[in-house]
Amino acid sequence: MKCIAIFDTSALFVIAEGRASLDSIFEVLPDCELIVVDAVVQELEKFAKKSYGKKAILAQWILQNIIPKLRVVESGFVGEADDIIISFGLKLLAEGFRCVVISTDSKVKEKALRSGLEVVTYRETEGRFEQT
């Protein structure tokens, strides 16, 4: 069964802040294809357009340095990025894929787990991403 892992914005910020590396995701999910849905890219572009603040600088860095290393997928869903991630993950699951959501957002993690999706999150105490 092919595995697809979907990043949310919060997990990308953990990498941009230098708290974990993109390579650390491969350690946890060695057989998964890493993707980002178009809504997350759009969310990052909104943050990046702010001409001030740490979040804007990090969003610009993510768009230049991480997004090119991932496959950007048009989800076909409309709404908030977090809801689109879950909906797209459920669509992939229904199509027979193993689907993992990579997030540090507690609401996204809860919703993903309740929906039957797997979750990888950042453990501050461990300083790395782990599967929940």
C-alpha positions as a Markdown table, in Angstrom:
| # | Residue | x | y | z |
|---|---|---|---|---|
| 1 | Met | 0.0 | 0.0 | 0.0 |
| 2 | Lys | 1.5 | 3.3 | -1.1 |
| 3 | Cys | 2.0 | 5.9 | 1.7 |
| 4 | Ile | 1.4 | 9.6 | 1.3 |
| 5 | Ala | 2.2 | 12.1 | 4.1 |
| 6 | Ile | 0.6 | 15.5 | 4.0 |
| 7 | Phe | 2.3 | 18.5 | 5.7 |
| 8 | Asp | 0.3 | 21.1 | 7.4 |
| 9 | Thr | 1.6 | 24.7 | 7.9 |
| 10 | Ser | 2.6 | 24.2 | 11.6 |
| 11 | Ala | 4.9 | 21.3 | 10.8 |
| 12 | Leu | 6.6 | 23.3 | 8.1 |
| 13 | Phe | 7.2 | 26.1 | 10.6 |
| 14 | Val | 8.9 | 23.7 | 13.0 |
| 15 | Ile | 11.4 | 22.8 | 10.2 |
| 16 | Ala | 11.9 | 26.4 | 9.2 |
| 17 | Glu | 12.6 | 27.4 | 12.9 |
| 18 | Gly | 15.4 | 24.8 | 12.9 |
| 19 | Arg | 13.8 | 22.6 | 15.6 |
| 20 | Ala | 13.8 | 19.6 | 13.3 |
| 21 | Ser | 14.9 | 18.8 | 9.8 |
| 22 | Leu | 13.0 | 17.6 | 6.8 |
| 23 | Asp | 15.2 | 14.6 | 6.8 |
| 24 | Ser | 13.8 | 13.6 | 10.2 |
| 25 | Ile | 10.5 | 13.1 | 8.6 |
| 26 | Phe | 12.1 | 10.4 | 6.3 |
| 27 | Glu | 13.4 | 8.7 | 9.4 |
| 28 | Val | 9.8 | 8.3 | 10.7 |
| 29 | Leu | 8.2 | 7.8 | 7.3 |
| 30 | Pro | 10.8 | 6.2 | 5.1 |
| 31 | Asp | 8.4 | 4.8 | 2.6 |
| 32 | Cys | 6.0 | 7.8 | 2.3 |
| 33 | Glu | 5.8 | 10.4 | -0.4 |
| 34 | Leu | 5.8 | 13.8 | 1.2 |
| 35 | Ile | 3.3 | 16.3 | -0.2 |
| 36 | Val | 1.7 | 19.6 | 0.6 |
| 37 | Val | -1.8 | 20.6 | -0.6 |
| 38 | Asp | -2.2 | 23.8 | -2.6 |
| 39 | Ala | -4.2 | 25.4 | 0.3 |
| 40 | Val | -1.1 | 25.2 | 2.6 |
| 41 | Val | 1.0 | 26.9 | -0.1 |
| 42 | Gln | -1.6 | 29.6 | -0.4 |
| 43 | Glu | -1.6 | 30.1 | 3.4 |
| 44 | Leu | 2.2 | 30.4 | 3.4 |
| 45 | Glu | 2.0 | 32.9 | 0.6 |
| 46 | Lys | -0.4 | 35.0 | 2.7 |
| 47 | Phe | 2.0 | 34.9 | 5.6 |
| 48 | Ala | 4.9 | 35.8 | 3.4 |
| 49 | Lys | 3.2 | 38.9 | 2.0 |
| 50 | Lys | 3.4 | 40.5 | 5.4 |
| 51 | Ser | 6.4 | 42.8 | 5.1 |
| 52 | Tyr | 7.3 | 42.4 | 8.8 |
| 53 | Gly | 7.6 | 39.8 | 11.5 |
| 54 | Lys | 9.2 | 36.4 | 12.1 |
| 55 | Lys | 6.3 | 34.5 | 10.7 |
| 56 | Ala | 6.6 | 36.3 | 7.3 |
| 57 | Ile | 10.3 | 35.7 | 7.1 |
| 58 | Leu | 9.8 | 32.0 | 7.9 |
| 59 | Ala | 7.0 | 31.6 | 5.4 |
| 60 | Gln | 9.2 | 33.1 | 2.7 |
| 61 | Trp | 12.0 | 30.7 | 3.7 |
| 62 | Ile | 9.6 | 27.7 | 3.6 |
| 63 | Leu | 8.3 | 28.7 | 0.1 |
| 64 | Gln | 11.9 | 29.0 | -1.2 |
| 65 | Asn | 13.6 | 26.1 | 0.5 |
| 66 | Ile | 11.1 | 23.4 | 1.6 |
| 67 | Ile | 8.1 | 23.6 | -0.9 |
| 68 | Pro | 10.4 | 22.9 | -3.9 |
| 69 | Lys | 11.4 | 19.6 | -2.3 |
| 70 | Leu | 7.8 | 18.5 | -1.9 |
| 71 | Arg | 5.1 | 17.6 | -4.3 |
| 72 | Val | 2.4 | 20.3 | -4.3 |
| 73 | Val | -1.0 | 18.7 | -5.0 |
| 74 | Glu | -4.2 | 20.4 | -6.0 |
| 75 | Ser | -6.7 | 19.0 | -3.5 |
| 76 | Gly | -9.9 | 19.9 | -5.3 |
| 77 | Phe | -11.4 | 21.0 | -2.0 |
| 78 | Val | -12.4 | 24.5 | -0.8 |
| 79 | Gly | -12.1 | 25.9 | 2.7 |
| 80 | Glu | -9.6 | 26.3 | 5.4 |
| 81 | Ala | -6.2 | 24.6 | 4.8 |
| 82 | Asp | -6.6 | 22.4 | 7.9 |
| 83 | Asp | -10.0 | 21.1 | 6.8 |
| 84 | Ile | -8.7 | 20.6 | 3.3 |
| 85 | Ile | -5.8 | 18.5 | 4.6 |
| 86 | Ile | -8.3 | 16.2 | 6.5 |
| 87 | Ser | -10.7 | 15.9 | 3.5 |
| 88 | Phe | -7.9 | 15.2 | 1.1 |
| 89 | Gly | -6.4 | 12.6 | 3.5 |
| 90 | Leu | -9.7 | 10.9 | 3.8 |
| 91 | Lys | -10.1 | 10.9 | 0.0 |
| 92 | Leu | -6.6 | 9.2 | -0.3 |
| 93 | Leu | -7.6 | 6.7 | 2.4 |
| 94 | Ala | -10.8 | 5.8 | 0.5 |
| 95 | Glu | -8.7 | 5.3 | -2.6 |
| 96 | Gly | -6.6 | 2.7 | -0.7 |
| 97 | Phe | -3.6 | 4.7 | 0.2 |
| 98 | Arg | -2.0 | 4.8 | 3.7 |
| 99 | Cys | -2.3 | 8.5 | 4.6 |
| 100 | Val | -0.4 | 10.3 | 7.3 |
| 101 | Val | -0.9 | 13.9 | 8.4 |
| 102 | Ile | 2.2 | 15.7 | 9.7 |
| 103 | Ser | 1.1 | 18.4 | 12.1 |
| 104 | Thr | 1.9 | 20.2 | 15.4 |
| 105 | Asp | -1.6 | 21.7 | 15.7 |
| 106 | Ser | -3.6 | 19.9 | 18.4 |
| 107 | Lys | -6.9 | 20.5 | 16.6 |
| 108 | Val | -5.6 | 19.1 | 13.3 |
| 109 | Lys | -4.1 | 16.1 | 15.1 |
| 110 | Glu | -7.3 | 15.3 | 17.0 |
| 111 | Lys | -9.5 | 15.7 | 13.9 |
| 112 | Ala | -7.1 | 13.5 | 11.8 |
| 113 | Leu | -7.0 | 10.8 | 14.4 |
| 114 | Arg | -10.8 | 10.8 | 14.9 |
| 115 | Ser | -11.1 | 10.5 | 11.1 |
| 116 | Gly | -8.9 | 7.4 | 11.0 |
| 117 | Leu | -5.8 | 9.1 | 9.6 |
| 118 | Glu | -2.4 | 8.5 | 11.0 |
| 119 | Val | -0.5 | 11.4 | 12.5 |
| 120 | Val | 3.1 | 12.4 | 12.9 |
| 121 | Thr | 3.8 | 15.3 | 15.3 |
| 122 | Tyr | 6.8 | 17.1 | 16.7 |
| 123 | Arg | 7.7 | 16.2 | 20.3 |
| 124 | Glu | 9.4 | 19.1 | 21.9 |
| 125 | Thr | 10.8 | 17.0 | 24.7 |
| 126 | Glu | 12.4 | 14.6 | 22.2 |
| 127 | Gly | 13.4 | 17.3 | 19.7 |
| 128 | Arg | 12.1 | 15.3 | 16.8 |
| 129 | Phe | 9.0 | 14.2 | 14.8 |
| 130 | Glu | 7.3 | 11.0 | 16.0 |
| 131 | Gln | 4.2 | 9.0 | 15.0 |
| 132 | Thr | 1.4 | 9.2 | 17.5 |
